[in-house]
Structures are given as C-alpha cells and as structure tokens.
C-alpha cells in the first residue's frame, strides 16, 4: 500500500504541474504567475535582505530568540489546549478522510482495509501540509539555513498533528449522541478541558487578589502557572508539539522533534480508533462522494421569509430580496447569534472593568482590527453579487431588466451586510476608545470615529463596484463555483485584482477627501472638529454619485456580454 500511495502522489503532482504550465498560454494566468513570483521575491527575499542589513542574528536577535524559546512553548501549549477544547464546540469539520469520486470508485472496492485507507489519506495530506509549512519557514526572518530547516520540520509536525487531531475530533463528536460514543471522546475531551481549567482557575484566583492590569502581566502569570504543578503535566502534550519550533540547537531540536513525533503518533492512533468506532460515518462519506453532483452546491434550509417582494417597484429590489433569501437560507443563525453574544459580552465587560485598562485596550484593538478587516477584506469574501451569479448569466440576460439596474441590485445586499458588520465592530471600538484614557481630547476622538462610521458605506460600495466592474469587463478573471484556482499564478491573479480594487477605491475617495481637507483647513478654526463628520458626509455623497454614474456606464457593457466569456468550473 505504501508503494501504491507514493505512486499516486508522484503522478498527481506531475500532472498538476503539467496542467499549471499548460494554462500559462492564457495571458491572465501568465500575468498572474509573474505577479505571484514577484510577490514571493519581494515579500520573502527582500525581507530577508532587510533583516540582514539591520544586523540579522548578530544583533539583539539571539536575546529575543532565547526569550521566545523560554516562554514560547508555555504560551503555545496553552493556546493549543484552548483550540483543542474549542474544536469540540465549533461546528467545523475536517476533510482529511473525505475521498474524491475517483478514490471512492477505485479504492473502496479494492482489497484494502479501512485502516489502510486512513493511512492512504494521511500520506496524501502530507503534501498540502508540507507546502504550508514551507511557506511559513520561508517567511521566517532568519538568515540561518539550519534554523529555517528546523522551523520547517517543527511546523510540519505541528500542523499534521493538528490536522489529525481535528479530524478525530470531528469523528468523535459525530458519535456523542450514539451509544458508546463517549468512550472515544471522553479521554481526549477531559484532558483538554483539564489542561485549560488548570490555567484558568489559578489565573482567576490570582486576579481576584491582585488585578492584572496589563497584557504582559497576564502573559507572565500564565507562564508562571504552566511552569510546574498539575498544569505543567496536563499541558505537556501540547507544549511538546511547540518545542521544536523554538529549539535553539541541533541537540535540543532532535530531542524535541522526537517527543513531538510521539504525540503525533498518539493522535494518529486516536484517529484510527475513532474511525473504527464510527464506520457509519465512513460509509456516509463514501455514499455522499458517489452521489453528489459534479459541482458542489450550497445546502439550503427552508425558512419563512419576513419580507415579501412587491409585484411592482424598482428592479434592484428583486435582487436584494433574492440575496436576502439566499443568505438566510444558507447561513446558520446560531453562528450569528453566538457572534452577537460575544460582542455584547465584550461591551458589557468593558463597562464594568475599571482597573484592567490593559484588557479594555486589548478589546478595543480587537474591535478596531475587526472593523478594518470587515471593511477591506469582507468584500473580497462575501461574493453574493454578480461574481457569484455569473454562473447563471444566460438566465440573467433573458430578463427584461436594464444592465445598470442588475449591477446595482447585485451589489445592494452584500453592501448592506458588510456595512452592518463593520458598523458593529466600529461602534464597539468607538465606545471602548471613549471610555479609555488618552492624550487626544474626547471631542476629537468622537469626531474621528463618527467620520469613520459615516465613510464605511461609501468605502464598501466603492469596493463592490470595482468587483462587479471586473465581473462585467473581465468575466474570465472571476472564478465560478465552489472550486478556486490554485498555484502561484492564481495567487498573482488575486493580487492583481486586489491592487486594482484598492487603486479604484483610492481614486473614488480622492475628490471627496480633497474637498473635505479644504473645508477642514478653512472652517476647523471656527467650528472645531465637527467639520470632520461634515466632510465625511460630503465624501460619501460624492462616492455614491460616482457609483451611480459608473453603473450606468457598465450597463451597456453588461448587455453586450457573451455568455461564453465566463470560465465554468471543471
């Protein structure tokens, strides 16, 4: 079975390389490959040169590395234990034991055992995990080749163990409601819960007597708790997985990687046990792989809609109604409710915490990064617009609706959703900023945050305009379906589209920002910081006008689109 598995891996890698080289004949893939290679060169090699120019490992890097090697395994072990416990709660699965149609058709009837099939999938998954570890090792800013190799092997073992563990957790979690299901889950679940509680309980007791006011104080307390006692014993498997990454010498690395490999073998043994205890899950997976369609589709859940579409009105509202139904029938409301409860808890906790200013600052930073991520990255991810509906272009073009109205209608609902999410994070960050102490006067902070909140809809709208403009003008650049192109060329394509999106956003905001800057220079000495929200309102109005004009110009282009210009998924 080992030789057959290696043969399949080698042939698959060779065919994948041939396919990616063959598609370089298309200009978009060639440009993407150039952009992807350029990104790797400038992001990794140039970063290493800059690191060496600053002194490299000759300066203070050994001191920092020694400090990280001392506290890193403790903090990393606590984080891994927390993730292992959370994995039992979050509704996420693992694809490690999901066989493709070809694998199901050829391997299931073959004279091989289920354990050999699991071994086959473990071997096949090594390639993807190794590529991820290789990228992390290349990005590690060290001029030492042995340090990079140690980091590569250490991260590889860590990622593979995590992959195996989460797969076994998925199998054990699916058996909890069946007789005997707790036999597989209880040992590992109890160990993870005990490891986390062994840190949280002493930390809570210590904080009740001597409040921890800063984040470094919290980290120091966690390290002190995990260094000895029951916590050190319960966290030992998790810390053993992290130690190879922080090894400073060859001898230390050899002993650490041997221990981490032992933990990996334990995880593989638990996976085999959990898989043997859940044969129905394996049979269901095989049946699903055989019976599923060639292109994976979303699983819809029938729910009553609180909004009934009127028979008359603007055409854009039909697309808003369609996208709203699609989201409510494909998104689990329980996940949204959990997110809202967490945010509400953060707001409530920040109101009652008076001495722990460091924790308030930490929550404020998280909320700010959440707002920025939602503002600039959510439009890349939430594709409930024309990018998704290009798969049904022949149906859309048969409707008696103007092209400009279709584009505006496709954009409307995701703009509303992303704006609401960003407003939620931004409002939380503003509240935490106003209740914390700062050298910046409160009226100035309030004016800046209000300006940011006012600009959010315009920024989101401008980004969705760019994405839908690409879908209209260059439909071949937009991937359709659940599958996404992979490789350096695909990464380069995404980088090109991301750069074009941000350049277009900057051009859309420039007129309004220039007008706001002029008004601020003239009127701020008279009216104060209140001029900033006024300028944000004017900028938003200008962006909305630009978007309306752009959609009117894109409408005729959409109406002339050829339905064969899109790239259908394989």
C-alpha positions in Angstrom: 0.0 0.0 0.0 2.9 2.3 0.7 4.3 2.0 -2.9 0.9 2.5 -4.4 0.3 5.6 -2.3 3.7 7.1 -3.3 2.9 6.3 -6.9 -0.4 8.2 -6.8 1.2 11.1 -5.0 4.0 11.4 -7.6 1.7 11.1 -10.6 -0.8 13.6 -9.2 2.0 16.1 -8.5 3.4 15.7 -12.0 0.0 16.0 -13.7 -0.8 19.1 -11.6 2.4 20.8 -12.6 1.8 20.0 -16.3 -1.7 21.4 -16.1 -0.5 24.7 -14.5 2.3 25.1 -17.0 -0.2 24.4 -19.8 -2.5 27.2 -18.7 0.3 29.7 -18.9 -0.6 30.1 -22.5 -3.5 32.3 -21.4 -2.5 35.9 -20.7 -4.3 36.2 -17.4 -2.5 33.1 -15.9 0.8 34.3 -17.3 0.3 37.8 -15.7 -0.8 36.1 -12.5 2.3 33.9 -12.4 4.5 37.0 -13.0 2.7 38.9 -10.2 2.8 35.8 -7.9 6.5 35.2 -8.3 7.3 38.9 -7.9 5.3 38.9 -4.7 7.3 36.0 -3.3 10.6 37.6 -4.3 9.8 41.0 -2.7 7.9 39.6 0.3 10.4 36.9 1.3 13.9 37.5 -0.3 13.8 41.3 0.1 12.5 41.0 3.7 15.5 38.7 4.5 17.9 41.2 3.0 16.4 44.0 5.1 16.7 41.8 8.1 20.3 41.0 7.5 21.0 44.7 6.7 19.6 45.6 10.2 22.1 43.4 11.8 20.4 40.0 11.4 21.1 37.4 14.1 24.3 39.3 15.1 22.4 42.0 17.0 19.7 41.5 19.5 18.1 38.6 17.7 19.7 35.9 19.9 18.3 37.5 23.0 14.9 37.7 21.5 15.1 34.2 20.3 16.2 32.9 23.7 13.3 34.8 25.4 10.9 33.4 22.9 12.3 29.9 23.3 11.7 30.1 27.0 8.1 31.4 27.1 7.0 30.2 23.6 6.3 26.6 24.5 4.3 27.5 27.6 2.1 30.1 25.8 1.9 28.0 22.6 0.8 24.9 24.7 -1.9 26.9 26.4 -3.1 28.2 23.0 -3.2 24.6 21.5 -5.0 23.3 24.5 -7.6 26.1 24.2 -8.0 25.4 20.4 -8.4 21.6 21.1 -11.2 22.4 23.6 -12.9 24.9 21.3 -12.8 22.4 18.4 -15.4 20.3 20.3 -17.9 23.2 20.3 -17.4 24.9 16.9 -19.4 23.3 14.0 -16.4 22.8 11.8 -15.4 19.6 10.1 -12.3 18.2 8.5 -11.7 16.9 5.0 -8.8 14.6 5.8 -10.9 11.4 5.4 -13.1 12.8 2.5 -12.3 10.7 -0.5 -12.7 12.0 -4.0 -15.0 10.3 -6.5 -12.1 8.6 -8.2 -10.7 7.4 -4.9 -14.1 6.1 -3.8 -14.7 4.3 -7.1 -11.2 2.6 -7.2 -10.2 2.2 -3.6 -13.4 1.2 -1.8 -13.9 -2.0 -4.0 -10.1 -2.7 -3.7 -8.9 -5.5 -1.4 -7.7 -3.0 1.3 -8.7 -2.5 4.8 -10.2 0.7 6.3 -7.0 1.3 8.3 -5.0 1.2 5.0 -7.4 3.8 3.5 -6.8 6.1 6.5 -3.1 5.6 6.0 -3.5 6.5 2.3 -5.3 9.7 3.2 -2.7 10.6 5.8 0.0 10.2 3.2 -1.9 12.2 0.6 -2.5 15.1 3.0 1.3 15.4 3.8 1.9 17.4 0.6 -0.5 20.2 1.3 0.6 20.5 4.9 4.3 20.5 3.8 3.6 23.3 1.4 2.0 25.4 4.2 5.0 24.6 6.5 7.4 25.5 3.7 5.8 28.9 3.2 5.9 29.6 6.9 9.6 28.6 7.0 10.5 30.9 4.1 8.7 33.8 5.7 10.6 33.3 9.0 13.0 36.2 9.2 16.2 34.3 9.9 19.4 34.3 7.9 20.4 30.8 9.2 19.6 27.9 6.9 19.6 25.3 9.8 17.1 27.5 11.7 14.8 27.5 8.7 15.1 23.7 8.3 14.3 23.2 11.9 11.4 25.5 11.7 10.1 23.7 8.6 10.2 20.3 10.2 8.8 21.6 13.5 5.9 23.4 11.9 5.2 20.4 9.6 4.8 18.0 12.6 2.7 20.6 14.4 0.3 21.2 11.5 0.0 17.4 10.8 -0.8 16.7 14.4 -3.4 19.4 14.5 -4.9 18.2 11.2 -5.2 14.6 12.5 -6.5 15.8 15.9 -9.3 17.9 14.5 -10.3 15.0 12.1 -10.5 12.6 15.0 -12.5 15.3 17.0 -14.9 15.5 14.1 -15.5 11.7 14.1 -15.8 11.5 17.9 -18.1 14.5 18.0 -20.4 12.8 15.5 -20.7 9.8 17.8 -21.5 11.6 21.0 -25.3 11.1 20.8 -24.9 7.4 20.0 -24.4 4.5 22.5 -20.8 4.2 23.4 -19.8 7.4 21.7 -18.3 8.9 24.9 -15.8 6.1 25.2 -13.8 7.6 22.3 -14.4 11.3 23.1 -14.2 11.4 26.9 -10.4 10.8 27.4 -9.3 13.5 25.0 -12.1 15.9 25.8 -11.4 15.5 29.5 -7.7 16.0 29.1 -8.2 19.2 27.0 -10.7 20.6 29.5 -8.5 19.8 32.4 -5.5 21.5 30.8 -7.5 24.6 30.1 -9.1 24.7 33.6 -5.7 24.1 35.2 -4.6 27.5 33.8 -7.9 29.5 34.1 -8.7 28.6 37.7 -5.4 29.8 39.2 -5.3 32.8 36.9 -8.8 33.8 38.1 -7.9 33.3 41.7 -4.7 35.4 41.3 -6.6 38.1 39.5 -9.1 38.4 42.3 -6.4 39.2 44.8 -4.0 41.2 42.6 -5.8 42.5 39.5 -3.8 42.1 36.2 -3.9 45.5 34.6 -1.8 44.9 31.5 -1.4 42.2 28.9 2.3 41.4 29.7 1.2 40.8 33.3 -1.4 38.3 32.1 1.1 36.5 30.0 3.7 36.4 32.8 1.0 35.0 35.1 0.1 32.3 32.6 3.8 31.3 32.2 4.3 31.1 35.9 1.2 28.8 36.3 2.3 26.5 33.5 5.9 26.0 34.5 5.2 23.4 37.3 2.4 21.6 39.1 -0.7 20.0 37.6 -0.9 22.5 34.8 2.6 21.6 33.5 1.7 17.9 33.5 -1.7 18.4 31.7 -0.2 20.8 29.1 2.8 18.6 28.4 1.5 17.0 25.1 0.6 20.5 23.8 3.9 22.0 24.8 5.9 19.1 23.3 4.3 19.9 19.9 5.5 23.5 20.2 9.0 23.0 21.5 10.7 22.0 18.1 9.7 25.4 16.7 11.6 27.2 19.5 14.7 24.8 19.6 18.0 26.8 19.6 20.4 23.9 18.9 20.6 20.7 16.9 20.6 18.5 20.0 17.7 20.3 21.6 15.8 20.1 18.3 16.4 16.3 17.9 15.0 15.6 21.4 12.1 18.0 20.9 11.1 16.6 17.5 11.3 13.0 18.8 8.8 13.9 21.6 6.6 15.8 19.1 6.6 12.8 16.8 5.4 10.7 19.7 2.5 13.0 20.2 1.7 12.8 16.5 1.7 9.0 16.6 -0.7 9.2 19.6 -3.0 11.4 17.6 -2.9 9.0 14.6 -3.7 6.1 16.9 -6.7 8.0 18.3 -7.8 8.8 14.8 -7.7 5.2 13.8 -9.7 4.2 16.9 -12.3 6.9 16.3 -12.6 5.9 12.7 -13.1 2.3 13.7 -15.8 3.3 16.2 -17.6 5.3 13.5 -17.9 3.0 10.4 -21.3 4.6 9.6 -19.7 8.0 9.2 -17.2 6.5 6.8 -19.9 4.8 4.8 -21.9 8.0 4.7 -18.9 9.9 3.4 -18.4 7.4 0.6 -22.1 7.5 -0.3 -22.0 11.3 -0.3 -18.9 11.3 -2.6 -20.5 9.0 -5.0 -24.0 10.6 -5.2 -23.0 14.2 -5.1 -23.2 16.3 -8.2 -20.1 17.3 -10.2 -20.2 20.8 -8.8 -20.8 21.3 -5.1 -23.8 23.4 -4.3 -24.9 25.2 -1.2 -27.2 23.4 1.1 -30.4 25.4 1.5 -32.7 25.2 4.5 -36.3 26.2 4.0 -37.2 29.2 6.2 -40.1 31.6 6.2 -39.1 35.0 4.8 -40.1 38.0 6.8 -40.1 40.2 3.7 -42.5 39.6 0.7 -41.5 41.1 -2.6 -43.9 43.5 -4.0 -45.2 42.9 -7.6 -44.2 46.4 -8.6 -41.3 48.6 -7.8 -37.6 49.1 -8.7 -35.9 46.2 -10.3 -33.0 46.4 -7.9 -35.2 45.3 -5.0 -35.8 41.9 -6.7 -32.0 41.2 -6.5 -31.9 42.5 -2.9 -34.8 40.2 -2.0 -33.1 37.2 -3.8 -29.8 37.7 -2.0 -31.5 38.1 1.4 -33.3 34.8 1.0 -30.1 33.1 -0.1 -28.2 34.3 2.9 -31.0 33.5 5.4 -31.4 30.0 4.0 -27.7 29.1 3.8 -26.3 30.8 6.9 -26.8 29.2 10.3 -28.5 31.7 12.6 -26.9 30.1 15.6 -23.5 31.1 14.4 -24.6 34.7 14.1 -26.3 34.6 17.5 -23.0 33.4 19.1 -21.1 36.2 17.5 -23.6 38.8 18.7 -23.5 37.3 22.2 -19.7 37.5 22.3 -19.7 41.1 21.1 -22.4 42.0 23.7 -20.3 40.4 26.4 -17.3 42.4 25.4 -19.2 45.7 25.5 -20.7 44.8 28.9 -17.4 43.7 30.4 -15.7 46.9 29.2 -18.3 49.0 31.0 -17.7 47.3 34.4 -13.9 46.9 34.2 -12.3 50.0 35.7 -8.9 48.8 36.8 -7.9 46.5 34.0 -7.2 49.2 31.4 -5.0 46.8 29.5 -7.9 44.5 28.9 -10.1 47.3 27.7 -7.3 48.4 25.4 -6.9 44.8 24.1 -10.6 44.6 23.3 -10.5 48.0 21.6 -7.6 46.9 19.4 -9.5 43.7 18.5 -12.6 45.7 17.7 -10.6 48.1 15.6 -8.9 45.3 13.6 -12.3 43.6 13.2 -13.7 46.8 11.7 -10.8 47.3 9.4 -10.8 43.6 8.3 -14.5 43.7 7.6 -14.2 47.0 5.7 -11.4 46.0 3.4 -11.5 42.2 3.3 -15.1 41.2 3.7 -16.0 42.5 0.2 -13.4 40.0 -1.1 -15.0 37.1 0.7 -18.7 37.9 0.6 -19.5 37.2 -3.1 -23.3 37.4 -3.1 -23.2 39.7 -6.1 -22.6 39.4 -9.9 -19.4 37.4 -9.3 -21.5 34.6 -8.0 -24.4 35.0 -10.4 -22.1 34.8 -13.5 -22.8 31.1 -13.3 -26.4 31.9 -14.3 -25.5 34.6 -16.8 -27.7 33.0 -19.6 -30.7 33.3 -17.2 -29.9 36.9 -16.1 -29.6 38.1 -19.7 -33.0 36.7 -20.5 -34.7 39.0 -18.0 -36.2 42.3 -19.3 -34.1 44.4 -16.9 -31.6 47.1 -17.7 -28.0 46.2 -17.2 -27.3 49.1 -14.8 -30.2 48.0 -12.6 -28.9 44.4 -12.5 -25.5 45.6 -11.4 -26.8 47.9 -8.7 -29.2 45.2 -7.4 -26.5 42.6 -7.2 -24.4 45.0 -5.2 -27.0 46.3 -2.8 -27.5 43.4 -0.3 -23.8 42.5 0.3 -23.1 46.2 0.7 -25.8 46.4 3.4 -24.5 43.2 5.2 -20.8 44.2 5.2 -21.7 47.8 6.3 -23.7 46.4 9.2 -20.9 44.2 10.3 -18.3 46.9 10.1 -20.6 49.4 11.9 -20.9 46.8 14.7 -17.2 46.5 15.1 -16.6 50.2 14.6 -19.2 51.2 17.2 -17.7 48.8 19.7 -14.2 50.3 19.0 -15.5 53.8 19.4 -17.2 53.1 22.7 -14.0 51.4 24.1 -12.0 54.3 22.8 -14.2 56.9 24.5 -14.2 55.2 27.9 -10.5 54.8 28.0 -7.9 57.4 28.8 -6.0 59.1 26.0 -4.0 62.2 25.4 -6.3 63.0 22.4 -9.3 65.2 23.6 -12.6 63.3 23.6 -14.3 65.7 21.1 -11.5 65.0 18.6 -11.8 61.2 19.1 -15.5 61.3 18.8 -15.3 63.3 15.5 -12.8 60.9 14.0 -14.8 57.8 14.9 -18.0 59.4 13.6 -16.3 60.3 10.4 -15.1 56.7 10.1 -18.5 55.3 10.7 -20.0 57.7 8.1 -17.5 56.7 5.5 -18.0 53.0 5.9 -21.0 52.6 3.5 -19.2 54.6 0.8 -16.0 52.6 1.1 -17.8 49.3 1.0 -19.9 50.5 -2.0 -16.9 51.6 -4.0 -15.2 48.2 -3.4 -18.2 46.2 -4.6 -18.4 48.5 -7.6 -14.8 47.5 -8.5 -15.5 43.8 -8.1 -18.6 43.9 -10.2 -16.9 46.0 -12.8 -14.3 43.3 -13.1 -17.0 40.7 -13.4 -18.6 42.7 -16.3 -15.5 43.8 -18.2 -13.2 40.8 -17.5 -15.6 37.9 -16.6 -12.9 35.3 -17.3 -10.9 36.6 -14.3 -13.7 35.7 -11.9 -13.8 32.1 -10.7 -17.2 30.5 -10.7 -18.4 27.8 -8.4 -17.1 26.4 -5.1 -13.6 25.5 -6.5 -10.9 28.1 -6.8 -7.8 28.0 -9.0 -4.6 27.3 -7.0 -1.0 27.9 -7.6 1.3 30.9 -7.8 -0.5 32.2 -10.9 -3.8 32.1 -9.1 -2.3 34.0 -6.2 -0.9 36.5 -8.6 -4.4 37.0 -10.2 -5.9 37.7 -6.8 -3.1 40.1 -6.0 -3.7 42.0 -9.3 -7.4 42.2 -8.6 -6.8 43.3 -5.0 -4.4 46.0 -6.1 -6.9 47.2 -8.8 -9.6 47.2 -6.2 -7.7 49.4 -3.8 -6.5 51.7 -6.5 -10.1 52.2 -7.7 -11.1 52.8 -4.1 -8.5 55.5 -3.7 -9.5 57.2 -6.9 -13.2 57.1 -5.9 -12.4 58.7 -2.5 -9.9 61.3 -3.7 -12.3 64.0 -4.8 -14.3 63.9 -1.6 -11.3 63.7 0.6 -9.7 66.7 -1.2 -12.9 68.7 -0.7 -13.1 67.7 3.0 -9.4 68.6 3.5 -10.1 72.1 2.0 -13.2 72.6 4.2 -11.3 71.4 7.3 -8.5 73.9 6.6 -10.9 76.8 6.2 -13.6 76.0 8.8 -12.0 74.0 11.6 -10.5 77.0 13.4 -14.1 78.3 13.5 -16.4 75.3 14.1 -13.8 72.8 15.6 -13.6 69.1 15.0 -17.3 68.9 14.0 -16.2 69.7 10.4 -14.8 66.2 10.1 -18.2 64.4 10.1 -19.5 67.0 7.7 -16.6 66.3 5.3 -17.3 62.6 5.7 -20.9 63.1 4.7 -19.9 65.1 1.6 -17.3 62.5 0.6 -19.9 59.7 0.9 -22.4 61.7 -1.3 -19.7 62.1 -3.9 -18.8 58.4 -3.9 -22.5 57.4 -4.2 -22.8 59.7 -7.2 -19.7 58.2 -8.8 -21.0 54.7 -8.2 -24.4 55.5 -9.8 -22.6 57.0 -12.9 -20.3 54.0 -13.1 -23.1 51.5 -13.0 -24.9 53.4 -15.8 -21.7 53.2 -17.9 -21.3 49.5 -17.1 -24.9 48.7 -18.0 -24.4 48.7 -21.8 -21.2 46.6 -21.4 -23.1 44.1 -19.4 -25.8 43.9 -22.1 -23.2 43.1 -24.7 -21.5 40.4 -22.7 -21.1 36.9 -24.3 -22.4 34.1 -22.1 -19.4 32.0 -23.2 -16.9 34.6 -21.8 -17.1 33.1 -18.3 -14.9 30.3 -17.2 -17.0 27.4 -16.0 -15.8 25.1 -13.2 -14.4 21.8 -14.1 
